[in-house]
Structure formats: C-alpha cells, structure tokens
Amino acid sequence: MDIGVGVIGAGTVGGGVIEILSANTDVIEDKTGARVALRHVAELRQDLLKDLSLNGATVSNDALALIQDPAVHVVCELIGGMEPAKRFILAALNAGKHVVTANKMLLAKCGQELAEAAIKNNVQLRFEAAVAGAVPIIKALREGLAANHIHSIHGILNGTCNYILSRMTYEGLEFEETLQQAIAKGFAETPPDLDILGHDTAHKCQILASLAYSTRVSLDEIPVEGITKITHLDVAYAREMGYIIKLLAIIRKVEGEIEARVHPTLVPETHLLASVRNEFNGIYVESDCADATLYYGRGAGRMPTASAVVADIVDIALRGECRALPPFVYTHDIAVRDIGLMEGRYYLRLTTEDHPGVLGQVCTTLGRHGVSIASCIQKSQSEDTPVHVVLMTHETIESGVVAALAEIDQMDFITEPTQLLRAL
Amino acid sequence: MDIGVGVIGAGTVGGGVIEILSANTDVIEDKTGARVALRHVAELRQDLLKDLSLNGATVSNDALALIQDPAVHVVCELIGGMEPAKRFILAALNAGKHVVTANKMLLAKCGQELAEAAIKNNVQLRFEAAVAGAVPIIKALREGLAANHIHSIHGILNGTCNYILSRMTYEGLEFEETLQQAIAKGFAETPPDLDILGHDTAHKCQILASLAYSTRVSLDEIPVEGITKITHLDVAYAREMGYIIKLLAIIRKVEGEIEARVHPTLVPETHLLASVRNEFNGIYVESDCADATLYYGRGAGRMPTASAVVADIVDIALRGECRALPPFVYTHDIAVRDIGLMEGRYYLRLTTEDHPGVLGQVCTTLGRHGVSIASCIQKSQSEDTPVHVVLMTHETIESGVVAALAEIDQMDFITEPTQLLRAL
C-alpha cells in the first residue's frame, strides 16, 4: 500500500523527514514492505526548501490545503509550539488523516483533547519523536513492555541539560560556561529556558507517566526543578561521594499513587544512567516481568528525530487499516503524590562560618526532624571565608528535610541558603 | 478481539507465559485494548502445571491437538531445540495459526523455511524472545529503526558469558570458578557448552544479521569463538590498558559485504557496552539517521523471556487481521566477509622465556607482516619462569596478525601459543 505523506514545517526535523523520504525509501521497503512517499510540503519560508529533494511533491504555504490534499494520508506536524500546531493537528484528525507529531509541549498540555479527536475520527495520532528522539521509548513502553506493570521510569530526557552536566562533571567547568558551549554547538535553543529550567523534561515526563499508568496526569502536578542552581562544586562533592548529577524525570507508583517529578538527581556512578553522557538520552524502566531495561540514544537533532517520525509513518502504513493503539488511554484516575511525602536520600551543601559547634547544631536540628546523616565532607579553606559542609542523609522523608532546612538557614552562622539535591 | 493462546511446553518460559496470562491481563487490556486468554496447554510433564493458574484452559499432552484446537489462535512453541519444535511450528503455521517462539537455534538454522511457511499461510511468526529476552531489539531493528540503514550492531547476547566475564573482571576469579558459580545460580545450562563456546550468541547473531540487512546469512559462515580460553590474566591486562573483555556478536556492513562474527572482544571501558554487567544483555546499534542507540535488559530467565513472548501475542492480537511484517525478508544476497580481511586492533599475550632480544624479534616479525605496536606491558616475574609480554597493535588486517603469529609461535623462546584477542 502506498502512503502519501504531508509535512507541515520544513525546519530542522521536517527537513530531516523530507531527506529520509527522499534517500531511504529503499531500506524502508526492504525491511517492511511499506511504500511511503512525500506528497506535499507546507512551509512559509520557502528558502528552507531549496536544498531538499522534493521528488515532485506539491509545495504550498498553506497547511490547511495540505490537510485537504487527497494525496496526503499522513500529516506530519513539525512546526512545534502551541498554536497554530494544535489547530492544524485537530483539522487533520477531523479530516480523517493520520497525524504524526514531535510536539511534546502540545501533547503534555492537550494530549487528552487530541487523543479524543483521533479516536472519534478513527485515525492514528503518533508521537514517538516527542520523547527521546531516536530512542523508541514510546513503542517499548506500549508494545515491548505491554505485558508489564511498570514499577518506575528514570529518564534523562533533555540532551542540552545532559551535555551541560557532563561537561561540568568531566571538565570541571561552571554552569554558565558550558551553557554557552551548548548554545554554540547547537544543542541548546535560544533562549534555553525550556531546557535548563526543566520544563522540556517535564513535558516528556507527563507523556511517559500517562502512558505507563493509563491515567491522566496534569502537567501542573509535576514538580519541576532545573539545573541552573547546580555549581561545579556540587558536581565535584557528589563525585567524591560516588555520584554523578543528572537531570531526571522520575515516575513511580508508590502506595497506589504516582510520583512524577523532574529535578537534578545524584545517580550512583555504577548505575547505567551515570554512563549516559553528553547530549544523549537514556531511559531506565523497571517492571514486574521484564525487570530492568534501558533505552539509549540521541534525544534531539535533525536526523535522529526525523528517524522516529518516519518510523511512525511506516507503522501507520502497515497498520493504518486495522485496529491501532489509541494515542492515550485514561482507564485510571490516579493521584499524583505530594513531593513532601517522597522518601529518599538527600545531599545538603551548607555554607557556613567556620565556628566550633556548627556541625553539632545542624545535625541536632536535622535529627529533631527525623533526618540522620550517612556521610559528611568538610573542606578546610583559608581562614575567615565561609566553608562548605556537605551532608548525605540516610533514607528519610522530604518534608522533614525541608522543615529542618527552614530552621537551619535562619541560623546566624549560615551565610547562604543551603543547597538541597535528591539522590537516587 | 479476544485472542486464544496455546502454550506448548510449560517449563521455565512457558510457565512464565502462563503466569502472565493469569496475572497481568488487566494491564494488557488497559494499555492496548487487547484481550488475550490462555486456552490450551500441551505438556508431557503434567507435574509442571500443578502450581500454575490455568483458568480453565484445556490441558493435554498432545501438541498437535493443541494446534488443531479451534479456541487457539496463537501457538507458543516453548520447548526449544530442533525437533519436535520445528514439526510443531510448521504444523501450526500450516493450520493457519500464528506462532510465537523463543527458539533461537531453530530460527538460526531454519529461519527461511519457517518464514516461507508463515508467508504462504498468511499468518505471523514472531520471535522477540529469541534474542536478548526482555529487550525489544527485534522490534527496535524492524520498526523503531525502520527508516535507517544499519551501519553496525555490537551485542552482548549471552547472559551466562557476560556473568562469567563480569565476575572475572570485578572479582579477579578464574574462568572455571565463575562458570561453577553461574551454574549454581541457574544462569548457565548444564552442560553450558552452547553458551560458553559462543554458539548461542552465534544463533542470535544470525537472526540479527538477517533482519538488519534483509539477507540470507548462513550460520556456518559466522566465525565463532567462545570465552573458554580467557584467563583472569587477560582480563587484568586488558583492564590495565583501559579495556573490558566482553563476548560480542558483531555485525557490520563493510565494502558491500557483511561482517558477522562472535568472539571475545576488548571493549574500551568508556564505551556503554562496558557498563553492561553481570547477566544482562546489551545491544549497541549504529545507523545512518538515528546514529547510536542502545537497548539493555535481561536476556534470559522465566519472566523476562515470557514478557517478550506475551508482547508478541499482544501485537498479533492487535494486528493479526492486517498486513504484518514477514518474519524474515530476503531481498538481498550479500556475502559474508572473510574474517581474514577484518581490520582492527589486536591484543596479543605472548608467553616467553625472559631473554634479551625477545621483544625485538617479535616486533620485527610483526612489522614484516605490516603490524605495528601501539602499547606494550611486560611484567617482571621471578627468574627462570616464562614471562608475559602483552602487545596492543595499531589498526591492522587480521590475516597479517595471524601470519605473524604462525612464525612467532615457532620461535624457541615462546613457551605457549600466543593468545590473540580482538579489540573494538
């Protein structure tokens, strides 16, 4: 069966999809028997098209004309952002066209509305490229692990943040310096806020949590911390204690509720996720039958993301006529757990004047809130400058740590707010 | 659509499939909408069934009766080995039943014959569990990477060998000692020959090579070396030079031919595959669009393998009525490259009397065959005992190394055949 493809947006990813549909149809047909062909490209900036092989496809600057084009069976929305992307996807679904998108923000915010439109119109809405680019994590979760109850997902889902933290870890650089490198290398958007503040990871966290537990998860319920507060000292102290700092999306089922959160996390250096370096993504999934599995690859970039978009097109070509998985299923309505209830180990970096008795007062206060200390680093520095005391707690409840720090940060020898990071 | 499942063989994996079909149908239906139900179990040793929930399924000791049972839509062959497994699978396909199997040896030896029977009868033959257990590598190669030309696959595909090598690496044990541990822990079959001699890995190598390049690869064309000749000294010397020894299946396209081979390999310790430890499997795939991806998980064991079998059943349930990927495609007929043509770096451990001039003679001979040395370790030992000289070569051609060693091993100061290992 020949499947006609329409591409809305010929930028980075859209251009990659057009390249694959020009260069790699041989291997697609070899491996799957599917024949997919570019039929229509809608792009406002026609200069983007000048180096691309369009193989006679229609070119327009009108996405709605593309959607109505009878030669187009699958519409790829690759312009990103909220509007007009949402309007185009809904128009395509309502016109009976299958849709492939890489738009994680839109899915995280409006996934349910889009899924309902797809189901109503009996067409597919697919989004493998929206989470971890070339890594087939959506397929793994829904199909490869179909028989499993998911215990937990720990994901490195933003290449920019992982690149920055890797350079800080292995080259001892400061945050701002590596951010500028990432921008220069094209890993980071300008401005990079969605990446470094953790929101891009939260969008992907929302999508994976919804899929893993067949439940509605509101983006607003996911606590998010980015990596802007991480210093090279934190990276170095963490390493000294055997940890690598990574920005993780963490999704777990705990006592019938879901934990879904995004924050910098101290990962033991022997854990596989600690080996996921530079701009790569990695997702570690634990489930009841398969046990631990990990999926690794490039989470962004022109061709890796386009590879995932085309994989979705091929799946639609092979399975468009038969029953498909709905985009999202909301069988359950499971509450998102308050982060204060979270249990774990905590890294605390205190900045304090170098007096006798400081450690005693701090530990007494922590102890009063049920927090006990597993290890401690204190670096001697030159006299009269504040010193860092780094504590790693035993397993404890987050609300206790937060309450203790509220008191500690008021003590007169504490010269800066204490840095709190969570450990895996 | 309700899909009836028949399980031939209720041993380790078959028992796991029965458990999942009893305990996890809720999550399967939640995530996919598919309803799968156990209808028939055929097992000669009925005592294996006594702790399993059969939910009213028919029990027989007759696989052919199971195949003919009209309540059975999907037949799972989980007895392993060549016969009668092959006869049962062919009978099922010819009876118009879909088949799921974990039988890598049978697929590696008779994949084409089985694929032809499936295609002729317009039914599916699926085998996700045959390679790397719970890791969805078949799905990743055929579907996730459908748009990609595969450059190379490097796979740790045998948990027993990886467990043994990991213990040798991290605990300094000898081969025989760790083999006995692996047998005691139930990771190794008795006898363990298929595992430790590399043949099990070769079976999986054959399957992955066929899928990656849509070509016939004969099992006999795959050079195979196991891990029995690896000593703890090799492991230690390799580590000293920054490498971890792993048994790899290596599949690459080189100058229009396919390299497909299985042998112990020195993997740089910074490579992700070096972090795949103990009984886990990992597959590192490089391709033109997606670039590097890695898939990791348990390659064996009751529930992980059963997880993959049930994933295939669910896929059939969702897609049984529509066009499916054929089990194997043989569009091409690409030659398997002679291993003598292989280019790479080589680890050579010479055992020699401690004379002056030994290293000179060895290096001169290597040089005459175009082999130059990148690094060297020589350990001083007590007098009058042979010493080890370990050489790592620069990139060179295997036939040159082999020819040089044929001469070197005849030299009168060489007291044992030289150990040759390949590096990644």
Interface residues (C-beta under 8 A of the other chain):
Chain A: M1 G16 I20 N24 V27 I28 D30 K31 T32 G33 A34 E128 A134 V135 P136 K139 A140 R142 E143 G144 L145 A146 A147 N148 H149 L211 S214 L272 S275 V276 F280 S287 D288 C289 A290 D291 A292 T293 L294 Y295 Y296 G297 R298 G301 M303 P304 A306 S307 A308 V310 A311 V314 D315 L318 R319 E321 C322 R323 A324 L325 P326 V329 T331 H332
Chain B: M1 G16 I20 N24 V27 I28 D30 K31 T32 G33 A34 E128 A134 V135 P136 K139 A140 R142 E143 G144 L145 A146 A147 N148 H149 L211 S214 L272 S275 V276 F280 S287 D288 C289 A290 D291 A292 T293 L294 Y295 Y296 G297 R298 G301 M303 P304 A306 S307 A308 V310 A311 V314 D315 L318 R319 E321 C322 R323 A324 L325 P326 V329 T331 H332
